[in-house]
Amino acid sequence: MKNICLIFHTHHPVLLNKFRFYEIGGSSSYFNQENNRAKMQQAAIKKYGPVNQQLMALFNQFSKYFKISFAFSGTTMDLMETCCPDIIQDLKKINDLGSVEFLGETYSHSILNLNNEQEFIYQVSKQKNKVLNLFGQYPRSFLNTNYFSLEFLNSVLPFLEFDLVINQESYGMHEGFSKHTLYQIKDRDGLKMLFTENLLQKPEGLKKSEVLNKPPLRYADEFIHWINAMPEENQIVTLLIDYKGFLGEKDANKPLLNFIHELPQKAMESNIGFITPLEAALSADFSPKVTNVSFEIKLQEKKNPPNQLQKEILDILTGLKDKVYQTKQENFIKTWHYLQDDINLHEMSFESKNNDSLQEDQNPFSAYINYRNILDDFTRKIDKALLNLKEKIRSNNYVSLIRSKRNKIGNQPLSLKSNH
C-alpha cells in the first residue's frame, strides 16, 4: 500500500528593530514588537486559521485515517504564543482530534548551527522541550531544514533520541535512488531517512499527460494519479508544505486549501493511506534500504560565500557564544537565539533582498550597522552580567569562609585558667 506523509512546516524569525548608535547602553528593545505582531496576526487571520479549521474538519470526517505532521522552529512557537495564542489552541485541538506528529528542528534557523555542534545540540534540545511543553509530544523525527550533513546528523541525532531525519535535498544519492523510499544510513543502527517533495503548482498550459514525470500538486486528483503511476516499490511520498506558503494565495480558498480539502477523499478512493514520519521509521511494513551516501554540500556551499560584512558578524557571534551560556540567564539565551537567525545575515547580502526585511530601503550596509549596534549593546550586557556573576560568587565564597571560621572557633572547647 502506498502512503502519503504530509508535513506542514514554517519558520518565523523575530525581526529586528532599528537600533541606533546612541541607543547602545540604554534600554531600547532589539526587536520590532509591532512588526512581529502584525506579521503573525496577518498570517493567523488570513491563512493559519482557515487551514487549521480545514484540518479539524478533515479529522472529524476521516478520523484516524488522515494523518499529518507539523514542524515549527522554537521562535515560531514563541511568536505564536505571544501574538496569536488562538493558533496554538487550534493546534492543540488538532493534536487531540487525530494522528498528528510534531517534528524536531533547531530553535532558530541559526547561522552558527552549521559550524558548531554544541549550539546545534542545545537548540535542538530546547525546541524539543518547547514542543513537549506545548503539545505533550517529544519529537523523534527531525526535519533537516538547513541541509546539515548526514554524517553529522547520524552522529548526533540518535543521542538526542531521534529515529529519523527528513531531508529536503538529495544531493549525492546513488544511481537508482528514489525519493519515495525509506532509507537507513550505513548500518542497522543508523538513522532512518525520508526525502521530501515540495508543493509545486502545475505550470499553466501543461497538459495532463506531461505531468507524470514530476508532481503536479495543483489538484488532488492529479497528485493521486501521479502516485498511482509510480512503481510499486515506491511506497512513501513525503509531501512538504510551507504552512506560511498559503500567504501567497490571493484567495484563501484556492488552490492549496482546496488541494488539502480534496486529498483525503481522493487518496481513500485509490487505496492510498497516510502515515507520519515516526510511523514509517518504526513500522515493520517498510524495510529501509541501506545507503552509505552523504550530503557533502552544506548550506554555505549551496549559497554564495559570506561577504566581508557577514564574515565579521560571524566572528563576533562565534566569540560571544560561550559568554552567553555562562550567564545561565534564560532571557539572554532566548535573545541570543533570536539574534542568530540567518535572516539577519541575509540582510547583509549583496545578491538578493529578503522579503521579511524590516525596511524596504534597507541596504547591506545599513543592515550591518543596525545589527552591529545591537551586538555591541548585547555584548556589553553580557559582560556586565558575567562581572556581576563573578562578584556574587566571590561574595558567597567570602561569606562561606567567614562562617567556616566562626564554626571552627565556636566548636573549640573552653579553657578556664585558675588564679591559684
Backbone hydrogen bonds, N-H to C=O, Kabsch-Sander energy under -0.5 kcal/mol:
donor,donor_aa,acceptor,acceptor_aa,energy
3,N,235,Q,-2.9
4,I,273,G,-2.4
5,C,3,N,-0.5
5,C,237,V,-2.8
6,L,4,I,-0.8
7,I,5,C,-0.6
7,I,239,L,-2.9
8,F,69,S,-3.1
9,H,7,I,-0.5
9,H,241,I,-2.4
10,T,71,A,-1.8
15,L,13,P,-0.8
17,N,30,Y,-3.4
19,F,17,N,-0.6
20,R,18,K,-0.5
23,E,20,R,-1.6
24,I,21,F,-1.6
26,G,23,E,-2.3
32,N,15,L,-1.9
33,Q,31,F,-1.4
36,N,32,N,-2.7
37,R,33,Q,-2.5
38,A,34,E,-2.3
39,K,35,N,-2.4
40,M,36,N,-2.1
41,Q,37,R,-2.7
42,Q,38,A,-2.2
43,A,39,K,-2.1
44,A,40,M,-2.5
45,I,41,Q,-2.5
46,K,42,Q,-2.4
47,K,43,A,-2.0
48,Y,43,A,-2.7
49,G,44,A,-2.5
51,V,47,K,-2.8
52,N,48,Y,-2.7
53,Q,49,G,-2.3
54,Q,50,P,-2.1
55,L,51,V,-2.4
56,M,52,N,-2.5
57,A,53,Q,-2.0
58,L,54,Q,-2.0
59,F,55,L,-2.3
60,N,56,M,-2.1
61,Q,57,A,-1.6
62,F,58,L,-3.2
63,S,59,F,-1.8
65,Y,62,F,-1.9
66,F,63,S,-0.7
68,I,99,S,-1.7
69,S,6,L,-1.8
70,F,101,E,-2.3
71,A,8,F,-2.3
73,S,10,T,-1.1
74,G,106,T,-0.6
75,T,107,Y,-2.2
77,M,73,S,-1.9
78,D,74,G,-2.3
79,L,75,T,-2.3
80,M,76,T,-2.4
81,E,77,M,-2.4
82,T,78,D,-2.1
83,C,79,L,-3.3
84,C,79,L,-0.6
84,C,80,M,-1.6
87,I,84,C,-1.7
88,I,84,C,-0.8
89,Q,85,P,-2.0
90,D,86,D,-2.3
91,L,87,I,-2.4
92,K,88,I,-2.0
93,K,89,Q,-2.0
94,I,90,D,-2.6
95,N,91,L,-2.2
96,D,92,K,-1.8
97,L,93,K,-1.9
98,G,94,I,-1.9
99,S,66,F,-0.8
100,V,98,G,-1.1
101,E,68,I,-1.6
103,L,70,F,-3.2
103,L,101,E,-0.5
104,G,141,S,-3.5
110,S,108,S,-2.1
111,I,340,Q,-1.7
115,N,112,L,-1.2
116,N,112,L,-1.0
120,F,116,N,-2.1
121,I,117,E,-2.6
122,Y,118,Q,-2.5
123,Q,119,E,-2.5
124,V,120,F,-2.6
125,S,121,I,-2.3
126,K,122,Y,-2.0
127,Q,123,Q,-2.3
128,K,124,V,-2.4
129,N,125,S,-2.0
130,K,126,K,-1.8
131,V,127,Q,-2.3
132,L,128,K,-2.3
133,N,129,N,-2.5
134,L,130,K,-2.0
135,F,131,V,-3.2
136,G,131,V,-0.6
136,G,132,L,-1.6
137,Q,131,V,-0.7
142,F,164,L,-2.5
143,L,104,G,-2.6
144,N,142,F,-0.7
144,N,166,I,-3.0
145,T,143,L,-1.8
147,Y,144,N,-0.6
153,L,149,S,-2.3
154,N,150,L,-2.8
155,S,151,E,-1.3
156,V,152,F,-1.3
157,L,153,L,-2.5
159,F,156,V,-0.8
160,L,156,V,-0.8
160,L,157,L,-1.0
161,E,158,P,-1.5
162,F,157,L,-2.0
163,D,140,R,-3.2
164,L,140,R,-1.4
165,V,192,K,-2.5
166,I,142,F,-3.2
167,N,165,V,-0.6
167,N,194,L,-2.9
168,Q,144,N,-0.7
173,M,170,S,-1.3
177,F,174,H,-1.7
181,T,178,S,-0.7
183,Y,193,M,-2.5
184,Q,289,K,-2.8
185,I,191,L,-2.6
186,K,184,Q,-0.6
186,K,291,T,-3.3
187,D,185,I,-2.5
190,G,187,D,-1.9
192,K,163,D,-1.8
193,M,183,Y,-3.0
194,L,165,V,-1.9
195,F,179,K,-0.6
196,T,167,N,-2.3
197,E,238,T,-3.4
199,L,240,L,-1.3
200,L,198,N,-0.8
206,L,203,P,-1.8
210,E,207,K,-1.5
211,V,208,K,-1.2
214,K,211,V,-0.8
223,F,219,Y,-2.0
224,I,220,A,-2.5
225,H,221,D,-2.1
226,W,222,E,-2.2
227,I,223,F,-2.1
228,N,224,I,-2.6
229,A,225,H,-1.3
230,M,227,I,-1.5
234,N,231,P,-1.6
235,Q,180,H,-0.7
235,Q,233,E,-1.2
236,I,180,H,-2.0
237,V,3,N,-2.5
238,T,195,F,-0.6
238,T,236,I,-0.7
239,L,5,C,-2.4
239,L,237,V,-0.8
240,L,197,E,-3.0
240,L,238,T,-0.7
241,I,7,I,-3.2
241,I,239,L,-0.6
243,Y,9,H,-3.1
243,Y,241,I,-0.8
244,K,9,H,-0.6
245,G,242,D,-1.3
246,F,242,D,-0.5
246,F,243,Y,-0.6
247,L,244,K,-1.9
248,G,245,G,-1.9
249,E,246,F,-1.6
254,K,251,D,-2.0
259,F,255,P,-2.2
260,I,256,L,-2.6
261,H,257,L,-2.3
262,E,258,N,-2.3
263,L,259,F,-1.6
266,K,262,E,-2.2
267,A,263,L,-2.6
268,M,264,P,-2.5
269,E,265,Q,-2.1
270,S,266,K,-0.9
270,S,267,A,-0.6
271,N,268,M,-1.5
272,I,267,A,-2.8
273,G,2,K,-2.5
275,I,4,I,-2.2
280,A,276,T,-2.0
281,A,277,P,-2.1
282,L,278,L,-2.1
283,S,279,E,-1.8
286,F,283,S,-0.9
287,S,285,D,-0.6
289,K,182,L,-2.4
291,T,184,Q,-2.5
296,E,294,S,-0.9
298,K,296,E,-0.7
299,L,146,N,-0.6
302,K,298,K,-1.8
303,K,299,L,-2.0
311,K,307,N,-2.6
312,E,308,Q,-1.9
313,I,309,L,-1.7
314,L,310,Q,-2.6
315,D,311,K,-2.1
316,I,312,E,-1.9
317,L,313,I,-2.6
318,T,314,L,-2.5
319,G,315,D,-2.1
320,L,316,I,-1.2
321,K,317,L,-1.3
324,V,320,L,-1.9
325,Y,321,K,-1.6
326,Q,322,D,-1.7
327,T,323,K,-1.1
327,T,324,V,-0.7
328,K,324,V,-0.5
328,K,325,Y,-0.7
330,E,328,K,-0.6
333,I,329,Q,-2.1
334,K,330,E,-2.7
335,T,331,N,-1.8
336,W,332,F,-2.5
337,H,333,I,-2.0
338,Y,334,K,-2.2
339,L,335,T,-2.6
340,Q,336,W,-1.4
341,D,338,Y,-1.2
342,D,109,H,-2.5
344,N,341,D,-1.9
345,L,341,D,-0.6
346,H,342,D,-2.4
347,E,343,I,-1.7
348,M,345,L,-1.4
349,S,346,H,-2.0
357,S,354,N,-1.5
362,Q,359,Q,-1.4
367,A,363,N,-2.6
368,Y,364,P,-2.1
369,I,365,F,-2.5
370,N,366,S,-2.4
371,Y,367,A,-2.5
372,R,368,Y,-2.9
373,N,369,I,-2.2
374,I,370,N,-1.7
375,L,371,Y,-2.5
376,D,372,R,-2.5
377,D,373,N,-2.2
378,F,374,I,-2.9
379,T,375,L,-2.6
380,R,376,D,-1.9
381,K,377,D,-2.0
382,I,378,F,-2.4
383,D,379,T,-2.7
384,K,380,R,-2.3
385,A,381,K,-2.3
386,L,382,I,-2.4
387,L,383,D,-2.2
388,N,384,K,-2.5
389,L,385,A,-2.0
390,K,386,L,-2.4
391,E,387,L,-2.3
392,K,388,N,-2.3
393,I,389,L,-2.3
394,R,390,K,-2.8
395,S,391,E,-2.6
396,N,392,K,-2.6
397,N,393,I,-2.5
398,Y,394,R,-2.1
399,V,395,S,-2.5
400,S,396,N,-2.4
401,L,397,N,-2.1
402,I,398,Y,-2.3
403,R,399,V,-2.5
404,S,400,S,-2.2
405,K,401,L,-2.2
406,R,402,I,-2.5
407,N,403,R,-2.4
408,K,404,S,-1.9
409,I,405,K,-2.3
410,G,406,R,-2.8
411,N,407,N,-1.5
412,Q,408,K,-0.5
412,Q,409,I,-1.1
416,L,414,L,-0.6
417,K,415,S,-0.6
